[in-house]
Amino acid sequence: MLWLIAIFAAVVAVPFLLETRRRPVRAELYPKAPGDFARLSQGVTHYRWIGPTRGPVVIAIHGLSTPSPVWEDIENGLAHQGFRVLSYDLYGRGFSDAAPGRQGRDFFLQQLNDLLAHENLTQDLSLMGFSMGGSIATAFAAEHPDRVKQVILVAPAGIQANESQFSATCRRIPGFGDWLHALLAAKRLRVGINSGPTSDDQKTMQLHELKRRGFLPAILSSRRGMLMDIQETEHRSIAKSGIPVLAIWGTKDRVIPISAMGVLARWNPKALHETVAGAGHELPMTHGEKAADLIATMLQDSIR
């Protein structure tokens, strides 16, 4: 009987032992980071400025599983056209701390508010969010309409999303879901990354995330937190406040379906929509130049 208990305990412990073997984000890695670090109320946040020092500011918020370099093509395109882009790593991603706490709306808005205060950014903000980052940008704009000049949403969450049975099971069942996610999520993500349409450099960047401690727990916490929010109220509030919104959609996106465009159009009839033919959910990495042109056109119109 004891050996059965021992085997069971070993099986249960394996995925959590795998997590402890992943690399923490250590101070000696910081010189390799392409930006700077801010010690905020929840932990250290890695961020980077790109573009002219006096250009109009755009805040770039990445999504669930891909850190701030997901914006590289878009932010380079915007910087070339005179905009100053601030991108940062959400907690548990990139070079930012794996901060404790449920990764819901308040968690992510606290990080964003802290970073804006650190950089003395108070108003006339253009927010640009991809996937879950779109949910964060939407929540911030609805809560602080006086500080936001416009919102750009790239395949945004918070409207409609397709979820795998694996992810749904992990999200819905505490305990067992945590164990299952710790055991299999990295393998599933690795297969998806390697079979995706992104470049080898982009694949390397994404695969590196799977090696860092705190990444997988952050993904699951966000699925149970921020990604559970359906943001009809927020989008209707943004429409009422008159904040311009541009939404960009991939016609082949299997995560955020193109039908979400129609839902957002009902919630905010004033929002502008652009589609990128053939683009999947990796749109910022596979069609970054096209997205940058669409975004720059809206931003240029707003500052004339």
Rosetta blueprint (number, residue, H / E / L):
1 M L
2 L H
3 W H
4 L H
5 I H
6 A H
7 I H
8 F H
9 A H
10 A H
11 V H
12 V H
13 A H
14 V H
15 P H
16 F H
17 L H
18 L H
19 E H
20 T H
21 R H
22 R L
23 R E
24 P L
25 V L
26 R L
27 A H
28 E H
29 L H
30 Y H
31 P H
32 K H
33 A L
34 P L
35 G L
36 D E
37 F E
38 A E
39 R E
40 L L
41 S L
42 Q L
43 G L
44 V E
45 T E
46 H E
47 Y E
48 R E
49 W E
50 I E
51 G L
52 P L
53 T L
54 R L
55 G L
56 P L
57 V E
58 V E
59 I E
60 A E
61 I E
62 H L
63 G L
64 L L
65 S L
66 T L
67 P L
68 S H
69 P H
70 V H
71 W H
72 E H
73 D H
74 I H
75 E H
76 N H
77 G H
78 L H
79 A H
80 H H
81 Q L
82 G L
83 F L
84 R E
85 V E
86 L E
87 S E
88 Y E
89 D L
90 L L
91 Y L
92 G L
93 R L
94 G L
95 F L
96 S L
97 D L
98 A L
99 A L
100 P L
101 G L
102 R L
103 Q L
104 G L
105 R H
106 D H
107 F H
108 F H
109 L H
110 Q H
111 Q H
112 L H
113 N H
114 D H
115 L H
116 L H
117 A H
118 H H
119 E L
120 N L
121 L L
122 T L
123 Q L
124 D L
125 L E
126 S E
127 L E
128 M E
129 G E
130 F E
131 S L
132 M H
133 G H
134 G H
135 S H
136 I H
137 A H
138 T H
139 A H
140 F H
141 A H
142 A H
143 E H
144 H L
145 P H
146 D H
147 R H
148 V E
149 K E
150 Q E
151 V E
152 I E
153 L E
154 V E
155 A L
156 P L
157 A L
158 G L
159 I L
160 Q L
161 A L
162 N L
163 E L
164 S L
165 Q H
166 F H
167 S H
168 A H
169 T H
170 C H
171 R H
172 R H
173 I L
174 P L
175 G L
176 F H
177 G H
178 D H
179 W H
180 L H
181 H H
182 A H
183 L H
184 L H
185 A H
186 A H
187 K H
188 R H
189 L H
190 R H
191 V H
192 G H
193 I H
194 N H
195 S L
196 G L
197 P L
198 T L
199 S L
200 D H
201 D H
202 Q H
203 K H
204 T H
205 M H
206 Q H
207 L H
208 H H
209 E H
210 L L
211 K L
212 R E
213 R L
214 G L
215 F H
216 L H
217 P H
218 A H
219 I H
220 L H
221 S H
222 S H
223 R H
224 R H
225 G L
226 M H
227 L H
228 M H
229 D L
230 I L
231 Q L
232 E H
233 T H
234 E H
235 H H
236 R H
237 S H
238 I H
239 A H
240 K H
241 S H
242 G L
243 I L
244 P L
245 V E
246 L E
247 A E
248 I E
249 W E
250 G E
251 T L
252 K L
253 D L
254 R L
255 V L
256 I L
257 P L
258 I L
259 S L
260 A H
261 M H
262 G H
263 V H
264 L H
265 A H
266 R H
267 W H
268 N L
269 P L
270 K L
271 A L
272 L E
273 H E
274 E E
275 T E
276 V E
277 A L
278 G L
279 A L
280 G L
281 H L
282 E L
283 L H
284 P H
285 M H
286 T H
287 H L
288 G H
289 E H
290 K H
291 A H
292 A H
293 D H
294 L H
295 I H
296 A H
297 T H
298 M H
299 L H
300 Q H
301 D H
302 S H
303 I H
304 R L
